[in-house]
Amino acid sequence: MKTINAIKYIFSLIGVSLLIGALLLFWHTSSFVDQATRAQGTVVDLVESRSDKSTTYRPVVRFVTEAGQQIEFTSSSGTNPPSYSVNESVTVLYLPAEPQDASLTGFFDLWGGVMITGGLGGVFFLIGAGFFLYDSLRRRKEQFLIQHGIPIDTEFQGVELNKSIRVGGRHPFRVVTQWLNPQTSELHVFTSNNLWFDPTRFIQARRITVFIHQDNPGRYYVDLSFLPKLASP
């Protein structure tokens, strides 16, 4: 449980930080574009950048500023296959006070950092927010069933491991009960929310209360309020 809580807070925090970073990058790039001077440049070389999984090519561009200064810079973004070829004429943006920090006018050259940072931030934030949303909806469902559902007396069947979930090398436990609907003669099996301790020794009675929706027994809440609360480490 502590691990899951840590994950949702960490993912949310990383997501928010990356989204803020993307917003700052957007403002910085927008300001640069608004203030920059245009010049025509030429691709003089392609620099090969290798990583464990891929190889990309970054163009080396040479241009002359309005003040007559010759500048050569390497683009911060690379692609495979190369987006530019040697001797290709390109448009360059630069600030007269800092011409060495020039940029090509291609969309990814200008906005690639914003897209990548914002995309990663969105993914992390959605994962973290998803945990919070799931917990909120689960609690609302439980409260609704406790207040408006029909309590039924079910027979305790046992405790099982929920092997579809694994956190820190452990699977959570679930209490399983069953109930025979006297009106339809249908047998219903109920499983509790996940527990991060084995509750077997604490279940003395063979009967456990389950709250079911009056129109749909498939919506239910297994009441385990009689179990001890797991202490925080």
Secondary structure, 3 states (H helix, E strand, C coil): CHHHHHHHHHHHHHHHHHHHHHHHHHHHHHHHHHHCEEEEEEEEEEEEEECCCCEEEEEEEEEECCCCCEEEEECCCCECCCCCCCCCEEEEEEECCEEEEEEECCHHHHHHHHHHHHHHHHHHHHHHHHHHHHHHHHHHHHHHHHHHCEEEEEEEEEEEECCCCCECCECCEEEEEEEECCCCCCEEEEECCCECCCCHHHCCCCEEEEEECCCCCCCEEECCCCCCCCCCC
